[in-house]
Structures are given as C-alpha cells and as structure tokens.
Amino acid sequence: MAVINGTDHFIQDKAEVADANATMTFGKKTELDTFSTQDGIIFLIGFSGSKRRQLADLLASRLKMSVQAPETISSQAELQKLCEHTGSIIVIPQSAIRIDEVRNSLREQGKVFYLMTELLHLAHNLGLDAEQGREQIGPDFIELEPHMLASLHFILHGWKEPDDLIENVLEPLGLL
C-alpha cells in the first residue's frame, strides 16, 4: 500500500475573485415559527432513567405550562384526552411507544423531544450496574429505540442533566 505524505496530491487550482473578503450564503433561511406555550403541547419521550420528568418540571416552571405524566397510556383515545389540555408538557410512558396508533399520532399532536441516551447511562440513573442494566433494560432498549427515533421532532442529549437541556428545547421552538 502506498503512503501519501504532504499535500502535493491536493487540488491546487486557483480562482480569481472580485472581492476576496466577500461571502456567499446558499439556501433559504427561514425563521422558526414560535411555539405557543398556551396552545401547544410538548411531548418528552425516552426510557425510564432518562430524567424526562425532571426536565418536564423545569420546562413547565420556565414556560408557565403544566405537566402531565401518566403512568400508562394504553390507547390513542387516552392520548387524545391528555392532549385536550393544551399548554402541557406530557411525559410519555416508555410502554406507550409500543402502541402504533399512540406513537404515530405524537408528531401530529405536538412537538416531540426524545431524550436519547445509552443503556449504561440509563442503568446508572436507575441504580443498576452494567450487567443488571443489560438484562433489565436491554430488551426494551433494542425494541423501542427505533420507534422513538421514528417519532421525534428533536433529539436531546440524555446524558446531560435536565438543567443543561432547557435551551436545547427552547431554541427549536423559537422561544430563545
């Protein structure tokens, strides 16, 4: 195998320009629609141990919204009932992501944020060691993460503390 040293193989064509300090931007910049904290709904999805509830409480305090964190959602009708309370942050139970009609309607009803994190971090947050985490969380993680990824509008780095995620929620909502 040949080893290439130096930069002699780089493209070295030069082009003349009228103004060397000028810049050009391609594409259309669009302003974000501002999210209505009175009429909108924020969904927080993720796994047990991802600190969704803590983030919901912090956001609710900052945005003057209410928090709904049901233990279960077993049908699209139950989700619809929760969505009647606009101005809410709804913490979706992990088990609800298994239900196709619930999962498929999240994006239509509000803005969906997925607190994405890795298995070992979740295990640590739940007080489990690595082996316990793989045994207890692993099967759900493998089954549900693709569904969560398909349901989201925005990804949040779930290894961060909830305090450090607030701006990551506000910015794409146009509230920063």
N, C-alpha and C positions, 0 to 999 in steps of 0.2 A: 504494500500500500504506500502510495506517495504521500509525503508530508509537505504541506504548503506552508512556507514561512513568509512573513512580511505581508505587504498589501499590494504587491505588484499585480496580482490577479484581479483586484477590484476594478470595477468600471471607472474609467477616469476621463470620460467625456466632459467637456466644459461647455456651458451655455452662457451666452451673453444675455444680460437682463438690463432693462432700462433703469430700475431702481433696486439696488442690492438690499436695501432695508425694508422693502415692501413685503407684505404678507398677503396671502390669498386664502380665504376660507371657502371650502366646498360644502355643499349641503345646506339644508334649510334649518335654521334654528327656530324652534317653536317654544313658546312659553308653556309651562305646565299649567294645567287647569288647577285652580286652588280647590282643595278638598274642603267640603263643608262639614265642620265638626258638629253642626246641629242636625243635618240631614243625612250624613254619610255613616258608613259602617266600616270599621277596621276589623279584619279577622287576623288572629295570630294562630298560626299552625306550627306544629313541631311535636317533638317527642316529650314524654314525661322526663323531667330533669332539664328541660331547655329554658326554664325560668320565664315561660310565657306569661304567667300570672303576675310575676313581679314587674315585668315590662308593661303589662296592661295597666297596672295600678299607677305606675309612674306617668305613663302617657295620659291616662284619664285625669290625673291631677293637673298636668300641664295644659291639656286641651279642653278641660271642662266637659269631659264626656263620661258616660257611665261604663261600668264593666259588667259583662255577663260571662260567667264561667261555669256553664252547666257540667255536671258530672258525666252525662251522656247526651248524645243526640242520636236517636235511632231512626229518624226518617227526615225526608225533605220537608214535611209539614212542621216538624218540630223546629227545624232551622228557620223556616218561614215565620213562625211565631216569634222567634228571637229577633228576627230582622224587622219586625213591626216597631221595635223600639229603636228608632234612628238616633244618631248621636251616641252610638255604642261601640265599644271595643269588645269583641266576642272572642273568647279563648276557646278554640275548637278542641274538643277532646280527641286525643290520638285515635281512639277507636272509631270515631265518626268518619275518618278518612277511608275506611273500608267500604263505606256505603256510596256506591256510584252516584246516585242522584244528589246526595249531600255534597260530595266532593265536586261534582260537575256544576253545581249552582253557586258555589262560593264566589267565583270570579264575577258573576253577573250581579251579585247582591252587594258587593263592597270591594274594598282593596285588601288583598291577601298578602300577608308577610309571613315568610317561612323562616323560623329560627333554625338555621341549618348548623348542625354540629356533628362531631364524630362520636362514635359509640363509646369510647373510653371516657370522653368528657361527660357524657350523659351518665355513665356508670358512677363516675366520681361525684357528680351532683346528687345522685341518689344514694350515696353512701355505700356503693358496691365496689369490690375490687375488679380488676380487669377480667378475670375468669368468670366471676358472677355476672358481670355486665354482658359478656359474650353469650352466656347461657340464658339470661333472663331478658335481655333487650335485643340481642342479635336477630332472632327470627322476625320480630316485628319491624326492626330497622330495615332488614333486607326486603320485606314485603311492602312496607309503606313508604319508604323514601321516594321511589319513583312516582308514586301517586301525589306526594306532597310537592315534588318538583313540577309536576304537570298542573298543579292547582294554583301556583303562586303568581303574584304580580312582581314581588320583590323578595330578594334574599337578604336576610340579616345574618351576620356572623355570630352564631350562637355561642361561640367560645368567649365572647366579650360579656362583660357584666351588663345588666339591663340599663344602668345609668349611662353607659357608653354607647348605647344603641338609639337613644332618643332622637338625635339629629339624623340618624340613618332612616328613621321613619318619617320625620318631618320634611326632609328635603324632597323626596319624590312626590310627596303630597302637595308640594308648593307652599308649605307652611313655615319655611325657614327664612 
